[in-house]
């Protein structure tokens, strides 16, 4: 049965009683919620064990060292490490990186950073107001002097290019003049002096410059979702080439030379992204190397010869392809030691490589690779405290769909259960389907603390790459067009059916889990297929697709044509109807399982009202929901205190629902700004844990009367 409340319930409070009476008569929910809760608690009490659990603080605390970057001369290294309770940047000598010293003291972790061309400064993007308005900072490595090169908290800055030919300069784009579009500026890193280079009156969305910091190419988004690249190095811009919508997510400009040679990863004329050269003047397109099984995602150029030695693809597990005869011996030795799941993080000199290694059941680790004797030396583990624990078993699996696609996915299982010859549980266990965000990103085989956390608690954690995930070819991405709550959702159901048919779980023991698009899909799992999921965890979750597209922040609206063509058109009557028909808010009446819903108060992409409206609709129909709010957080980049507190509530919510063990709350809620706006009593132990923090943690949802207005 499908029940739509959208057109009959306009979120006016005077309608609550009428809708509630309708809900009671149709669904008999007054006793249902209590019954479900009692059943879950009963199973929880009988199935929880005394097995020692890996502490959440170890699983979700900051990495001890992460994001290592070598200076241009290879003599220094910078990485992220905790300082004053926040991830900050530390710099030290390459040969003794553990002797690094902190050079920043941000109160929010830097989003991205890179060395200046001469290695005298580090350029940092950091969001002071938590609204994705990244400020560009420079820090002098010698004296730690920090300078804000943006100096306007309402302006978003992105780096276009640095160059060894102009070591004290950085070319950037900033939306100073128009919140929607960025102009190009040249900034002196030392003085902070800023010069306008290009005024973006043509509404370009991206820019590419040569080594002289001269803007050569500009990307323009078209109404059909494609992008046209223009040569803007002359007085009159001229179109160079167009990337159609189906190739857009797998095409990326890497560089442009002074003579107009563009190097890019390009799937315009192929299924996968190849390494391609395109001449702006002659319009000649030449394939340098061709992808084999998936999009090329990484390149390794030998620093000594400047020759392309190898490319990396990830069809389901990483695969290095040697592209030079000179590289065969080197990569054979690397693969013998590290397998295929390694990345080359840097090349400090002729004799060494910096390797980031990923192994099943272990945190990522950095190594020095001696190129002369082909030996490795451990630098450090990213999470050394986790090395003492036995993590779950993570394996790649290929899941068939009902319409003939195959979903490259990853199954993580508890280390303490017995597995059969195929690596599946001998006895079925509860399943949590992890749905990644985006949707145009992907899950990978590498270290994933969420999967290992769930496996440690006794769940089978299944991370799926549904259609629309990138890296597997442009046809796989295009198969998701206009399929939100359609074939994309069928992929999730087919994955659950695959797990059931292989004895991994049973139909009665399935939950969904996701953030952003994954949160939307998690809501959809409850609302569109209520008989398939016992409970769902949804964070930063769109509940109304029409509102999601209409509420795009100005600086994100360059993607608007892509969304119209890939998701739906919010500007026509039929388009609005279609978007609402695929929105969880339109099927609240069908929800039967339990929901843990989390919003963040500063999210500029998925506004808090997406969650508030969902909660209000569920209240009107007497549906059980636990609603969390982190008022000071944005869409991405949560501090560890927020992550740990959210995982604590999630763990107990899943325990109540599926009956597996949970670590006691302890003090994991104390240092976050968590507020439970509704349903604390639905999660065992949550109300008491909140009271023990001594802070005001309970507030009512502020349901706006105009939530549904178009």
C-alpha positions as CSV (number, residue, x, y, z in Angstrom):
1,X,0.0,0.0,0.0
2,X,1.3,3.5,-0.9
3,X,0.2,6.3,1.3
4,X,1.0,9.9,0.3
5,X,0.6,12.7,2.8
6,X,2.1,15.4,0.7
7,X,-1.0,16.9,-1.0
8,X,-3.3,16.4,2.0
9,X,-1.0,17.5,4.7
10,X,0.7,20.9,4.2
11,X,2.3,20.9,7.6
12,X,-0.1,23.2,9.3
13,X,-0.3,22.3,12.9
14,X,-4.1,22.5,12.9
15,X,-4.1,19.5,10.6
16,X,-2.1,17.2,12.9
17,X,-5.1,15.8,14.7
18,X,-7.0,14.9,11.5
19,X,-4.0,13.2,10.0
20,X,-3.3,11.4,13.2
21,X,-6.8,10.0,13.4
22,X,-6.5,8.8,9.8
23,X,-3.2,7.2,10.7
24,X,-4.7,5.4,13.7
25,X,-7.6,4.1,11.7
26,X,-5.5,3.0,8.7
27,X,-2.5,1.5,10.4
28,X,-3.3,0.8,14.0
29,X,0.0,2.3,15.0
30,X,-0.8,3.3,18.6
31,X,0.1,-0.1,19.8
32,X,2.4,-1.1,17.0
33,X,5.3,1.2,18.1
34,X,5.2,-0.1,21.6
35,X,5.1,-3.7,20.4
36,X,8.0,-3.3,18.1
37,X,10.0,-1.6,20.8
38,X,9.3,-4.4,23.3
39,X,10.2,-7.1,20.8
40,X,13.5,-5.4,19.9
41,X,14.4,-5.0,23.6
42,X,13.7,-8.7,24.2
43,X,16.0,-9.8,21.4
44,X,18.6,-7.4,22.6
45,X,18.6,-8.8,26.1
46,X,18.9,-12.4,24.9
47,X,21.5,-11.9,22.2
48,X,24.0,-9.4,23.7
49,X,27.3,-11.0,24.8
50,X,30.1,-10.2,27.2
51,X,32.7,-10.2,24.4
52,X,35.1,-7.3,24.7
53,X,34.4,-4.6,22.1
54,X,36.8,-2.3,20.4
55,X,36.3,1.1,22.0
56,X,34.6,3.7,19.9
57,X,37.4,6.2,20.9
58,X,39.9,3.9,19.2
59,X,37.9,3.3,16.1
60,X,36.8,6.9,15.5
61,X,39.5,9.0,17.2
62,X,41.7,11.1,14.9
63,X,44.4,9.3,13.0
64,X,47.8,9.6,14.7
65,X,49.3,10.8,11.4
66,X,47.5,11.2,8.1
67,X,47.6,13.0,4.7
68,X,51.4,13.0,4.5
69,X,52.8,15.4,1.8
70,X,56.4,15.8,0.9
71,X,57.9,19.3,0.2
72,X,58.9,20.0,-3.4
73,X,62.6,19.4,-2.6
74,X,61.7,16.2,-0.7
75,X,63.4,17.4,2.5
76,X,60.4,18.1,4.7
77,X,57.1,16.5,5.3
78,X,53.7,17.9,6.5
79,X,50.9,15.8,7.9
80,X,47.7,16.1,10.0
81,X,48.0,15.3,13.7
82,X,46.0,16.3,16.7
83,X,47.0,19.5,18.4
84,X,45.0,21.2,21.2
85,X,42.2,18.6,20.6
86,X,41.9,19.4,16.8
87,X,43.6,18.0,13.7
88,X,46.3,20.5,12.7
89,X,49.3,20.5,10.5
90,X,52.7,19.4,11.7
91,X,56.0,19.8,9.8
92,X,59.2,17.9,10.2
93,X,62.3,16.6,8.4
94,X,61.6,13.9,5.9
95,X,64.2,11.6,7.5
96,X,62.8,12.1,11.0
97,X,59.0,12.8,10.5
98,X,58.1,11.9,14.0
99,X,60.1,14.9,15.2
100,X,57.7,17.2,13.5
101,X,56.3,20.3,15.3
102,X,52.8,21.8,15.0
103,X,52.6,24.9,12.7
104,X,48.9,25.6,12.9
105,X,46.4,25.9,15.8
106,X,43.0,25.9,14.0
107,X,39.8,25.3,15.9
108,X,38.5,23.4,12.9
109,X,40.6,20.9,11.0
110,X,42.0,22.2,7.7
111,X,40.1,20.7,4.8
112,X,42.9,20.7,2.2
113,X,46.5,21.8,2.1
114,X,49.5,21.8,-0.2
115,X,53.1,23.1,-0.3
116,X,53.9,26.3,-2.1
117,X,56.0,25.7,-5.2
118,X,59.2,26.6,-3.3
119,X,58.4,24.7,-0.1
120,X,58.6,27.9,2.0
121,X,54.9,28.0,2.8
122,X,52.0,25.7,3.1
123,X,48.7,26.8,1.6
124,X,45.6,25.7,3.5
125,X,41.9,25.8,2.9
126,X,39.9,26.0,6.2
127,X,36.3,26.9,6.8
128,X,36.0,29.4,9.7
129,X,32.2,29.6,9.8
130,X,31.4,26.0,9.0
131,X,29.4,26.9,5.9
132,X,31.8,25.5,3.3
133,X,33.3,29.0,2.7
134,X,36.9,27.9,2.7
135,X,39.4,30.6,3.5
136,X,42.8,30.4,1.9
137,X,45.6,30.6,4.5
138,X,49.4,30.5,4.1
139,X,51.7,29.6,6.9
140,X,55.5,30.3,6.8
141,X,57.2,27.0,7.6
142,X,60.3,28.8,9.1
143,X,58.5,31.2,11.5
144,X,55.0,29.7,11.6
145,X,53.5,33.1,10.7
146,X,49.9,32.5,9.5
147,X,48.1,34.8,7.0
148,X,44.5,34.7,5.8
149,X,44.8,35.4,2.1
150,X,41.0,35.4,1.6
151,X,40.2,37.5,4.7
152,X,36.4,37.4,4.2
153,X,34.5,34.6,6.0
154,X,31.7,34.8,3.4
155,X,33.9,34.2,0.4
156,X,34.8,30.7,-0.9
157,X,38.3,30.3,-2.3
158,X,39.8,27.5,-4.4
159,X,43.3,27.1,-5.7
160,X,43.7,26.9,-9.4
161,X,47.5,26.6,-9.8
162,X,50.9,27.1,-8.3
163,X,54.1,27.1,-10.3
164,X,57.8,26.8,-9.7
165,X,58.3,29.7,-12.1
166,X,56.4,31.9,-9.7
167,X,57.1,30.4,-6.3
168,X,55.6,33.3,-4.2
169,X,52.3,33.3,-6.1
170,X,49.1,31.3,-6.1
171,X,46.4,31.6,-8.7
172,X,42.9,31.2,-7.2
173,X,39.2,31.6,-7.9
174,X,37.0,33.5,-5.4
175,X,33.3,34.4,-5.4
176,X,33.8,37.9,-4.1
177,X,31.6,39.7,-6.6
178,X,28.9,37.0,-7.3
179,X,28.2,34.2,-4.8
180,X,27.4,31.9,-7.7
181,X,30.5,32.4,-9.8
182,X,34.2,32.8,-9.1
183,X,36.5,35.4,-10.6
184,X,40.3,34.6,-10.9
185,X,42.9,36.4,-8.8
186,X,46.7,36.2,-8.4
187,X,47.8,36.4,-4.8
188,X,51.2,37.1,-3.4
189,X,51.7,34.5,-0.7
190,X,54.1,36.7,1.3
191,X,52.4,40.1,1.3
192,X,48.8,38.9,0.7
193,X,48.4,41.4,-2.2
194,X,45.6,40.3,-4.6
195,X,45.3,41.2,-8.3
196,X,42.2,40.4,-10.4
197,X,43.2,38.3,-13.5
198,X,39.9,37.4,-15.0
199,X,36.4,38.7,-14.3
200,X,34.0,35.9,-14.9
201,X,31.2,37.6,-16.7
202,X,30.7,34.5,-18.9
203,X,29.8,32.4,-15.9
204,X,32.5,29.8,-16.2
205,X,32.6,27.1,-13.5
206,X,36.3,26.2,-13.6
207,X,39.7,27.5,-14.8
208,X,43.0,25.9,-15.8
209,X,46.3,27.7,-16.1
210,X,49.8,26.9,-17.4
211,X,53.2,27.2,-15.7
212,X,53.2,30.9,-16.2
213,X,50.0,31.1,-14.2
214,X,48.2,32.3,-17.3
215,X,44.6,31.1,-17.6
216,X,44.3,29.0,-20.7
217,X,41.1,27.1,-20.4
218,X,37.7,27.8,-18.8
219,X,34.8,25.4,-18.3
220,X,31.3,26.4,-19.0
221,X,28.3,24.3,-17.8
222,X,25.5,23.9,-20.4
223,X,21.8,23.4,-20.0
224,X,21.9,19.8,-21.0
225,X,24.4,19.0,-18.2
226,X,27.5,18.9,-20.5
227,X,30.5,21.2,-20.2
228,X,32.2,23.1,-22.9
229,X,35.9,24.1,-22.5
230,X,36.9,27.5,-23.9
231,X,40.4,28.8,-24.9
232,X,40.4,32.1,-22.9
233,X,44.1,33.0,-23.5
234,X,43.1,35.5,-26.3
235,X,40.8,38.5,-26.4
236,X,37.9,36.4,-27.8
237,X,37.2,33.1,-26.1
238,X,36.8,30.2,-28.5
239,X,35.2,26.8,-27.8
240,X,37.8,23.9,-27.8
241,X,35.9,20.7,-26.9
242,X,32.7,19.6,-25.1
243,X,32.4,16.8,-22.6
244,X,28.9,15.3,-22.7
245,X,26.9,14.6,-19.5
246,X,27.6,10.9,-19.6
247,X,31.4,11.5,-19.5
248,X,31.4,14.4,-17.2
249,X,32.1,12.6,-13.9
250,X,34.9,10.6,-15.4
251,X,36.7,13.4,-17.3
252,X,39.2,15.6,-15.5
253,X,41.7,18.1,-16.8
254,X,45.1,17.5,-15.2
255,X,47.3,20.2,-16.8
256,X,47.7,22.6,-19.7
257,X,51.0,23.6,-21.1
258,X,52.2,27.0,-22.4
259,X,51.8,25.8,-26.0
260,X,48.2,24.6,-25.5
261,X,48.7,20.9,-24.8
262,X,46.0,19.7,-22.4
263,X,46.5,16.4,-20.5
264,X,43.4,14.9,-19.1
265,X,41.6,11.8,-17.9
266,X,39.0,11.5,-20.6
267,X,36.1,9.1,-21.3
268,X,34.4,11.2,-24.0
269,X,35.2,8.6,-26.7
270,X,35.5,5.5,-24.5
271,X,33.7,3.7,-21.7
272,X,36.5,4.2,-19.2
273,X,38.7,7.3,-18.5
274,X,41.9,7.0,-20.5
275,X,45.0,9.3,-20.2
276,X,44.6,11.6,-23.2
277,X,46.4,14.6,-24.7
278,X,44.4,17.3,-26.5
279,X,46.0,20.1,-28.5
280,X,44.0,23.4,-28.2
281,X,45.4,24.7,-31.5
282,X,45.1,21.7,-33.8
283,X,42.1,20.0,-31.9
284,X,44.0,16.7,-32.1
285,X,43.0,14.2,-29.4
286,X,45.6,11.5,-28.7
287,X,45.3,8.6,-26.3
288,X,48.5,8.3,-24.3
289,X,47.5,5.1,-22.4
290,X,44.2,3.3,-22.4
291,X,42.3,2.0,-19.4
292,X,41.8,-1.7,-19.1
293,X,39.1,-2.6,-16.6
294,X,38.0,0.7,-15.0
295,X,38.7,4.4,-15.0
296,X,42.3,5.4,-14.5
297,X,42.5,7.2,-11.2
298,X,46.1,7.7,-10.5
299,X,49.4,8.1,-12.4
300,X,53.0,7.6,-11.3
301,X,55.7,9.5,-13.2
302,X,59.2,8.6,-12.2
303,X,60.8,11.7,-10.8
304,X,64.2,10.9,-12.3
305,X,63.2,10.3,-15.9
306,X,59.8,12.2,-15.9
307,X,58.5,9.1,-17.7
308,X,55.0,7.6,-17.0
309,X,55.8,4.3,-15.3
310,X,52.4,3.1,-14.1
311,X,48.7,3.8,-13.9
312,X,46.2,2.8,-11.2
313,X,42.6,1.5,-11.8
314,X,40.1,0.1,-9.2
315,X,37.6,-2.1,-10.9
316,X,36.8,-3.6,-7.5
317,X,40.3,-3.9,-5.9
318,X,43.2,-1.7,-6.9
319,X,45.2,-2.7,-10.0
320,X,48.5,-1.2,-11.1
321,X,49.3,-1.4,-14.8
322,X,53.0,-0.9,-15.8
323,X,53.3,1.5,-18.7
324,X,57.1,1.5,-19.1
325,X,59.6,-1.3,-19.6
326,X,61.8,0.5,-17.1
327,X,59.2,0.1,-14.4
328,X,58.6,-3.7,-14.6
329,X,61.2,-4.7,-12.1
330,X,60.3,-2.0,-9.7
331,X,56.6,-2.7,-9.7
332,X,57.1,-6.5,-9.5
333,X,59.1,-5.9,-6.3
334,X,56.5,-3.5,-5.0
335,X,53.6,-5.9,-5.6
336,X,55.5,-8.8,-4.0
337,X,55.7,-6.8,-0.8
338,X,52.5,-4.8,-0.8
339,X,50.2,-6.6,-3.2
340,X,48.1,-4.2,-5.3
341,X,46.5,-2.1,-2.6
342,X,49.2,0.5,-2.2
343,X,49.5,4.1,-3.3
344,X,52.7,6.1,-4.1
345,X,52.4,9.1,-1.8
346,X,55.6,10.8,-2.8
347,X,59.2,10.5,-4.1
348,X,61.6,12.5,-1.9
349,X,64.7,11.6,-3.9
350,X,66.1,9.3,-6.5
351,X,66.4,6.4,-4.1
352,X,63.1,6.3,-2.1
353,X,59.3,6.2,-2.5
354,X,56.8,7.1,0.2
355,X,54.2,4.3,0.1
356,X,50.7,4.3,1.7
357,X,49.7,0.6,2.2
358,X,46.3,-0.8,2.8
359,X,45.9,-4.3,4.1
360,X,42.7,-6.2,5.0
361,X,42.0,-6.1,8.8
362,X,44.7,-3.4,9.5
363,X,44.8,0.3,9.5
364,X,46.7,2.0,6.7
365,X,50.4,2.4,7.2
366,X,53.2,4.6,5.6
367,X,56.4,3.0,4.5
368,X,59.7,4.1,3.0
369,X,60.5,2.0,-0.1
370,X,64.2,1.6,-0.9
371,X,64.4,1.6,-4.7
372,X,68.0,0.2,-4.7
373,X,67.5,-3.0,-2.7
374,X,63.7,-3.2,-3.1
375,X,63.0,-3.3,0.6
376,X,60.4,-1.6,2.8
377,X,60.7,0.2,6.2
378,X,57.7,1.0,8.3
379,X,57.3,4.7,9.0
380,X,54.2,4.5,11.1
381,X,50.6,3.3,11.2
382,X,47.9,5.8,10.8
383,X,46.0,4.3,13.8
384,X,48.7,2.5,15.9
385,X,46.3,1.9,18.8
386,X,44.1,-0.3,16.6
387,X,47.0,-2.5,15.8
388,X,46.4,-4.4,19.0
389,X,42.9,-5.4,18.0
390,X,41.6,-8.1,15.6
391,X,39.5,-6.3,13.1
392,X,36.9,-7.9,10.9
393,X,37.5,-9.7,7.6
394,X,36.8,-7.5,4.5
395,X,36.4,-9.0,1.1
396,X,35.3,-7.8,-2.3
397,X,32.1,-9.3,-3.8
398,X,30.3,-8.9,-7.1
399,X,26.5,-8.6,-6.7
400,X,24.2,-9.2,-9.7
401,X,21.2,-7.0,-10.3
402,X,17.8,-7.9,-11.7
403,X,18.6,-6.0,-14.9
404,X,22.0,-7.4,-15.7
405,X,24.4,-5.1,-14.0
406,X,27.1,-6.1,-11.4
407,X,27.7,-4.1,-8.3
408,X,31.3,-4.1,-7.1
409,X,30.9,-4.2,-3.3
410,X,32.6,-5.0,0.0
411,X,31.5,-7.3,2.7
412,X,33.0,-7.0,6.2
413,X,32.4,-9.8,8.6
414,X,33.1,-10.2,12.4
415,X,36.5,-11.8,13.2
416,X,34.9,-14.0,15.9
417,X,32.4,-15.9,13.8
418,X,32.9,-19.1,11.8
419,X,33.1,-18.8,8.1
420,X,32.4,-21.4,5.4
421,X,34.7,-22.1,2.4
422,X,33.3,-19.2,0.5
423,X,34.1,-16.8,3.3
424,X,30.4,-16.4,4.3
425,X,29.0,-16.9,7.9
426,X,28.2,-20.5,8.8
427,X,25.2,-19.1,10.8
428,X,23.3,-16.1,9.5
429,X,23.9,-12.8,11.3
430,X,22.2,-9.3,11.2
431,X,23.1,-7.2,8.2
432,X,23.7,-3.5,7.9
433,X,23.7,-2.2,4.4
434,X,26.1,0.8,4.1
435,X,25.0,3.2,1.4
436,X,27.6,5.8,0.4
437,X,26.8,9.4,-0.2
438,X,27.3,11.4,-3.4
439,X,25.8,9.6,-5.2
440,X,28.6,10.2,-7.7
441,X,31.5,8.9,-5.5
442,X,32.3,5.3,-4.6
443,X,33.2,2.9,-1.9
444,X,36.6,1.2,-2.0
445,X,38.5,-1.7,-0.5
446,X,40.7,0.4,1.8
447,X,40.5,0.8,5.5
448,X,36.9,1.7,6.6
449,X,36.4,2.2,10.3
450,X,32.6,2.2,10.0
451,X,32.6,-1.3,8.5
452,X,35.1,-2.6,11.0
453,X,33.1,-1.1,13.8
454,X,29.9,-2.8,12.7
455,X,31.6,-6.1,12.2
456,X,33.1,-5.9,15.7
457,X,29.6,-5.5,17.1
458,X,28.6,-8.6,15.3
459,X,27.0,-7.4,12.1
460,X,27.7,-8.2,8.5
461,X,28.5,-4.8,7.0
462,X,27.8,-4.6,3.2
463,X,29.1,-1.5,1.4
464,X,27.6,-1.4,-2.1
465,X,28.5,0.5,-5.2
466,X,25.1,1.0,-6.6
467,X,24.6,2.3,-10.1
468,X,25.8,5.9,-10.3
469,X,28.9,5.2,-8.4
470,X,32.0,6.5,-10.2
471,X,35.1,4.7,-11.4
472,X,33.4,1.7,-13.1
473,X,32.7,3.3,-16.5
474,X,30.4,6.0,-17.7
475,X,27.6,3.6,-18.6
476,X,27.4,2.5,-14.9
477,X,27.1,6.2,-13.9
478,X,24.4,6.9,-16.6
479,X,22.4,3.9,-15.5
480,X,21.4,6.0,-12.4
481,X,19.9,8.9,-14.3
482,X,16.4,9.7,-13.1
483,X,16.6,6.5,-11.0
484,X,16.6,7.9,-7.4
485,X,14.1,5.6,-5.6
486,X,14.0,3.5,-8.8
487,X,16.7,1.2,-10.1
488,X,19.2,2.8,-7.6
489,X,17.0,1.5,-4.8
490,X,16.5,-1.8,-6.6
491,X,20.3,-2.2,-6.4
492,X,20.0,-2.0,-2.6
493,X,17.2,-4.5,-2.5
494,X,19.1,-6.9,-4.9
495,X,22.1,-6.6,-2.6
496,X,20.0,-7.6,0.4
497,X,18.5,-10.5,-1.5
498,X,22.1,-11.6,-2.5
499,X,23.1,-11.6,1.2
500,X,20.0,-13.6,2.2
501,X,20.5,-16.1,-0.6
502,X,24.1,-16.7,0.5
503,X,23.1,-17.3,4.1
504,X,24.8,-14.2,5.4
505,X,21.6,-12.8,7.0
506,X,17.8,-13.4,7.2
507,X,15.0,-11.2,6.0
508,X,14.1,-10.2,9.5
509,X,17.5,-8.9,10.4
510,X,18.4,-6.1,8.0
511,X,19.1,-2.4,8.6
512,X,20.2,0.4,6.2
513,X,22.8,3.0,7.1
514,X,23.8,6.2,5.2
515,X,24.7,9.9,5.1
516,X,23.7,12.5,2.5
517,X,22.5,10.6,-0.6
518,X,23.1,7.5,1.6
519,X,20.8,9.0,4.2
520,X,18.1,9.6,1.5
521,X,18.5,6.0,0.3
522,X,18.2,4.9,3.9
523,X,15.0,6.8,4.4
524,X,13.8,5.4,1.0
525,X,14.5,1.8,2.2
526,X,12.0,2.3,5.1
527,X,9.4,4.3,3.2
528,X,9.4,2.5,-0.2
529,X,10.1,-1.1,0.9
530,X,8.9,-1.2,4.6
531,X,8.8,-5.0,4.6
532,X,12.5,-5.3,3.8
533,X,14.2,-3.3,6.6
534,X,13.7,-3.5,10.3
535,X,15.3,-0.1,11.0
536,X,17.3,2.6,9.3
537,X,20.0,5.1,10.2
538,X,19.9,8.3,8.2
539,X,22.3,11.3,8.6
540,X,22.0,14.6,6.7
541,X,19.3,12.9,4.7
542,X,17.2,14.7,2.0
543,X,13.5,13.8,2.5
544,X,12.2,16.0,-0.3
545,X,14.0,16.0,-3.6
546,X,12.2,19.0,-5.0
547,X,13.3,21.2,-2.0
548,X,16.8,19.7,-2.1
549,X,17.4,21.0,-5.7
550,X,15.7,24.3,-5.1
551,X,17.6,25.0,-1.9
552,X,21.1,24.5,-3.5
553,X,23.6,27.0,-2.1
554,X,24.6,29.7,-4.7
555,X,28.2,28.4,-5.1
556,X,26.9,24.9,-5.8
557,X,24.4,25.9,-8.5
558,X,26.9,25.3,-11.3
559,X,25.8,21.7,-10.9
560,X,22.1,22.6,-11.3
561,X,21.9,21.5,-15.0
562,X,23.5,18.2,-14.1
563,X,20.9,17.6,-11.3
564,X,18.0,18.5,-13.6
565,X,19.2,16.0,-16.2
566,X,20.3,13.3,-13.8
567,X,17.8,13.6,-10.9
568,X,14.7,15.6,-12.0
569,X,13.4,19.0,-13.1
570,X,12.0,21.1,-10.2
571,X,10.7,23.8,-12.7
572,X,7.8,22.0,-14.3
573,X,4.6,20.6,-12.9
574,X,5.4,17.1,-14.1
575,X,9.0,17.4,-12.8
576,X,7.8,18.4,-9.3
577,X,5.3,15.6,-9.2
578,X,8.0,13.1,-10.3
579,X,10.5,14.4,-7.7
580,X,8.0,14.2,-4.9
581,X,6.9,10.7,-5.9
582,X,10.5,9.7,-5.3
583,X,10.8,11.5,-2.0
584,X,10.6,9.7,1.3
585,X,8.3,12.5,2.6
586,X,5.6,11.3,0.3
587,X,5.5,7.8,1.8
588,X,5.8,8.4,5.5
589,X,2.5,6.5,6.0
590,X,4.1,3.3,4.7
591,X,7.0,3.3,7.2
592,X,6.9,0.3,9.6
593,X,10.5,0.1,10.9
594,X,12.3,2.3,13.3
595,X,14.3,5.4,12.3
596,X,17.3,7.2,13.7
597,X,17.5,10.5,12.0
598,X,20.4,13.0,12.4
599,X,20.6,16.6,11.1
600,X,23.3,19.3,11.3
601,X,22.3,22.9,12.0
602,X,24.8,24.5,9.6
603,X,24.4,22.2,6.6
604,X,24.2,24.4,3.5
605,X,23.5,21.5,1.2
606,X,20.8,19.4,3.0
607,X,19.0,22.0,5.1
608,X,17.8,21.1,8.5
609,X,14.2,21.4,7.5
610,X,14.6,18.3,5.4
611,X,14.8,16.4,8.7
612,X,12.4,18.6,10.6
613,X,9.7,18.0,8.0
614,X,10.3,14.2,8.1
615,X,10.0,14.2,11.9
616,X,6.8,16.3,11.8
617,X,5.2,14.0,9.3
618,X,6.1,10.9,11.3
619,X,4.7,12.6,14.4
620,X,1.4,13.2,12.6
621,X,1.2,9.5,11.8
622,X,2.5,8.3,15.2
623,X,5.6,6.8,13.7
624,X,8.5,6.1,16.1
625,X,11.6,8.3,15.3
626,X,14.7,9.3,17.3
627,X,15.9,12.6,16.0
628,X,19.4,14.0,16.8
629,X,20.7,17.5,16.0
630,X,24.2,18.8,16.0
631,X,23.5,22.5,15.7
632,X,27.1,23.7,15.1
633,X,28.0,21.2,12.4
634,X,28.0,21.4,8.6
635,X,27.5,18.8,5.9
636,X,31.0,17.3,6.0
637,X,34.1,17.1,8.3
638,X,32.7,16.3,11.7
639,X,35.1,16.6,14.7
640,X,35.9,13.3,16.5
641,X,33.6,14.3,19.5
642,X,30.6,14.5,17.1
643,X,31.5,11.3,15.3
644,X,32.0,9.3,18.5
645,X,28.8,10.5,20.1
646,X,26.8,9.8,16.9
647,X,28.3,6.3,16.7
648,X,27.4,5.7,20.3
649,X,23.7,6.5,19.8
650,X,23.7,4.5,16.5
651,X,25.3,1.5,18.1
652,X,22.6,1.4,20.8
653,X,19.9,2.0,18.3
654,X,21.0,-0.9,16.2
655,X,21.4,-3.0,19.3
656,X,17.8,-2.4,20.2
657,X,16.7,-3.1,16.7
658,X,18.8,-6.1,15.7
659,X,20.0,-7.5,19.0
660,X,23.7,-7.3,18.9
661,X,26.0,-6.0,21.7
662,X,26.8,-2.3,22.3
663,X,29.5,-0.6,24.2
664,X,28.2,1.4,27.2
665,X,27.7,5.1,26.5
666,X,30.3,6.1,29.1
667,X,31.3,9.7,28.5
668,X,31.0,9.5,24.7
669,X,28.2,12.1,24.7
670,X,29.8,14.7,26.9
671,X,32.0,16.6,24.6
672,X,29.8,16.9,21.6
673,X,27.0,19.5,21.0
674,X,24.4,16.7,20.6
675,X,20.8,17.5,21.2
676,X,18.1,14.9,21.1
677,X,15.0,16.6,19.8
678,X,12.8,13.6,19.9
679,X,12.7,9.9,20.8
680,X,15.5,9.6,23.4
681,X,13.4,7.1,25.3
682,X,13.3,4.8,22.2
683,X,17.0,4.0,22.5
684,X,17.9,2.0,25.6
685,X,20.1,4.0,28.0
686,X,20.2,7.2,25.9
687,X,18.0,9.3,28.2
688,X,20.1,8.5,31.2
689,X,23.4,9.0,29.3
690,X,22.2,12.5,28.3
691,X,21.2,13.4,31.8
692,X,24.6,12.4,33.1
693,X,26.3,15.0,30.8
694,X,24.8,17.8,32.9
695,X,23.9,19.8,29.9
696,X,20.7,20.8,28.2
697,X,20.2,18.0,25.7
698,X,16.5,17.8,25.1
699,X,14.7,20.2,22.8
700,X,11.6,20.0,20.8
701,X,11.6,20.0,16.9
702,X,10.9,23.4,15.5
703,X,8.5,22.5,12.8
704,X,8.0,25.4,10.3
705,X,4.5,26.0,8.9
706,X,5.9,26.5,5.4
707,X,8.0,23.3,5.1
708,X,6.0,22.0,2.1
709,X,5.5,25.3,0.3
710,X,6.9,25.3,-3.2
